[in-house]
């Protein structure tokens, strides 16, 4: 009986040791960091600095249990390939601008209509709310991706080597523009030319274009367009390029819920951080324009109102085109975008 008791005690100790080692192994496995790769086909700039900030804060608050590696440049493909690359695990996160994949995210292209608001913060908050609207959420998540930060650069405005001081000066101006922005400019006699942002400098240098719309004002410095320009024209919130930072669902589902909660809380803060960074980057860019003697003009309220009336036709045309394609929620999406942006405008803490 005593031998059995000793044997039982030894067996118990053995199982306790095995159980203890298992717990240690599980604890080590749980503490193993989740390493996520963010890809961007260009360079660190303006609005990417907001999600760069977000990534660092996530690493801090998760105590290194979620980490990020950012891959810059084009070898892994551009934004047109982003959805497929996220689905196939080429990387974990990327911005996915609807303008590059309108067939896949048709209703999300509503964020590109001109003159929604002159408040960057209001636009960002509107997008934050809209990411959870079922029809838009389903449109994105059907591709096995999830919107984390609905982000965008500052508003498109104009810089030109030829006079661009008011709407009348747009007549005959060859300007880099696209989509609904091009439609508005065409109404006032401009000749839009669709070219990639990194080709603007060369095409302006060769005289293919006289002017360009780019996020104001730092993108003109990033892409050296200011070096060839003599005039700037602020239309007043001409429009934004929606560029939401997305994560593949496979990658998202590997992240513990407690860390997912941290990531989403910080994502909301990134909406504010994006505006703060844009304001910080604007000051040196504007100082450079002044040093170069670039004449910066702003549309009068009367002229801006006239341009907005033209833009309203593009809003209606967008809705009609989407409804014709069978997307019955198009009017609701457009109305909600305009309504929410207007509601947030007076609450803008950065005005």
Secondary structure in CASP SS format (residue, H / E / C, confidence):
PFRMAT SS
TARGET T0000
AUTHOR 0000-0000-0000
METHOD secondary structure of the structure
MODEL  1
X C 1.00
X H 1.00
X H 1.00
X H 1.00
X H 1.00
X H 1.00
X H 1.00
X H 1.00
X H 1.00
X H 1.00
X H 1.00
X H 1.00
X H 1.00
X H 1.00
X H 1.00
X H 1.00
X H 1.00
X H 1.00
X H 1.00
X H 1.00
X H 1.00
X H 1.00
X H 1.00
X H 1.00
X H 1.00
X H 1.00
X H 1.00
X H 1.00
X H 1.00
X H 1.00
X H 1.00
X C 1.00
X C 1.00
X E 1.00
X E 1.00
X E 1.00
X E 1.00
X E 1.00
X E 1.00
X E 1.00
X C 1.00
X C 1.00
X C 1.00
X C 1.00
X C 1.00
X C 1.00
X C 1.00
X H 1.00
X H 1.00
X H 1.00
X H 1.00
X H 1.00
X H 1.00
X H 1.00
X H 1.00
X H 1.00
X H 1.00
X H 1.00
X H 1.00
X H 1.00
X H 1.00
X C 1.00
X C 1.00
X C 1.00
X C 1.00
X E 1.00
X E 1.00
X E 1.00
X E 1.00
X E 1.00
X E 1.00
X E 1.00
X C 1.00
X C 1.00
X C 1.00
X C 1.00
X C 1.00
X C 1.00
X H 1.00
X H 1.00
X H 1.00
X H 1.00
X H 1.00
X H 1.00
X H 1.00
X H 1.00
X H 1.00
X C 1.00
X C 1.00
X C 1.00
X C 1.00
X C 1.00
X E 1.00
X E 1.00
X E 1.00
X C 1.00
X C 1.00
X H 1.00
X H 1.00
X H 1.00
X C 1.00
X C 1.00
X C 1.00
X C 1.00
X C 1.00
X C 1.00
X H 1.00
X H 1.00
X H 1.00
X H 1.00
X H 1.00
X H 1.00
X C 1.00
X C 1.00
X C 1.00
X C 1.00
X C 1.00
X C 1.00
X C 1.00
X H 1.00
X H 1.00
X H 1.00
X H 1.00
X H 1.00
X H 1.00
X H 1.00
X H 1.00
X H 1.00
X H 1.00
X H 1.00
X C 1.00
X C 1.00
X C 1.00
X H 1.00
X H 1.00
X H 1.00
X H 1.00
X H 1.00
X H 1.00
X H 1.00
X H 1.00
X C 1.00
X C 1.00
X C 1.00
X E 1.00
X E 1.00
X E 1.00
X E 1.00
X E 1.00
X C 1.00
X C 1.00
X E 1.00
X C 1.00
X C 1.00
X C 1.00
X E 1.00
X E 1.00
X E 1.00
X E 1.00
X E 1.00
X C 1.00
X C 1.00
X C 1.00
X C 1.00
X C 1.00
X C 1.00
X H 1.00
X H 1.00
X H 1.00
X H 1.00
X C 1.00
X C 1.00
X C 1.00
X E 1.00
X E 1.00
X E 1.00
X C 1.00
X C 1.00
X H 1.00
X H 1.00
X H 1.00
X H 1.00
X H 1.00
X H 1.00
X H 1.00
X H 1.00
X H 1.00
X C 1.00
X C 1.00
X C 1.00
X E 1.00
X E 1.00
X E 1.00
X C 1.00
X C 1.00
X C 1.00
X H 1.00
X H 1.00
X H 1.00
X H 1.00
X H 1.00
X H 1.00
X H 1.00
X H 1.00
X H 1.00
X C 1.00
X C 1.00
X C 1.00
X C 1.00
X C 1.00
X E 1.00
X E 1.00
X E 1.00
X E 1.00
X E 1.00
X C 1.00
X C 1.00
X H 1.00
X H 1.00
X H 1.00
X H 1.00
X H 1.00
X C 1.00
X C 1.00
X H 1.00
X H 1.00
X H 1.00
X H 1.00
X C 1.00
X C 1.00
X E 1.00
X E 1.00
X E 1.00
X E 1.00
X C 1.00
X C 1.00
X C 1.00
X C 1.00
X C 1.00
X C 1.00
X C 1.00
X E 1.00
X C 1.00
X C 1.00
X E 1.00
X E 1.00
X E 1.00
X E 1.00
X H 1.00
X H 1.00
X H 1.00
X H 1.00
X H 1.00
X C 1.00
X C 1.00
X C 1.00
X H 1.00
X H 1.00
X H 1.00
X H 1.00
X H 1.00
X H 1.00
X H 1.00
X H 1.00
X H 1.00
X H 1.00
X H 1.00
X H 1.00
X H 1.00
X H 1.00
X H 1.00
X H 1.00
X H 1.00
X H 1.00
X H 1.00
X H 1.00
X H 1.00
X H 1.00
X H 1.00
X H 1.00
X H 1.00
X H 1.00
X H 1.00
X H 1.00
X H 1.00
X H 1.00
X H 1.00
X H 1.00
X H 1.00
X H 1.00
X H 1.00
X H 1.00
X C 1.00
X C 1.00
X E 1.00
X E 1.00
X E 1.00
X E 1.00
X C 1.00
X C 1.00
X H 1.00
X H 1.00
X H 1.00
X H 1.00
X H 1.00
X H 1.00
X H 1.00
X H 1.00
X H 1.00
X H 1.00
X H 1.00
X H 1.00
X H 1.00
X H 1.00
X H 1.00
X H 1.00
X H 1.00
X H 1.00
X H 1.00
X H 1.00
X H 1.00
X H 1.00
X H 1.00
X H 1.00
X C 1.00
X C 1.00
X C 1.00
X C 1.00
X C 1.00
X H 1.00
X H 1.00
X H 1.00
X H 1.00
X H 1.00
X H 1.00
X H 1.00
X H 1.00
X H 1.00
X H 1.00
X H 1.00
X H 1.00
X H 1.00
X H 1.00
X H 1.00
X H 1.00
X C 1.00
X C 1.00
X C 1.00
X C 1.00
X C 1.00
X C 1.00
END
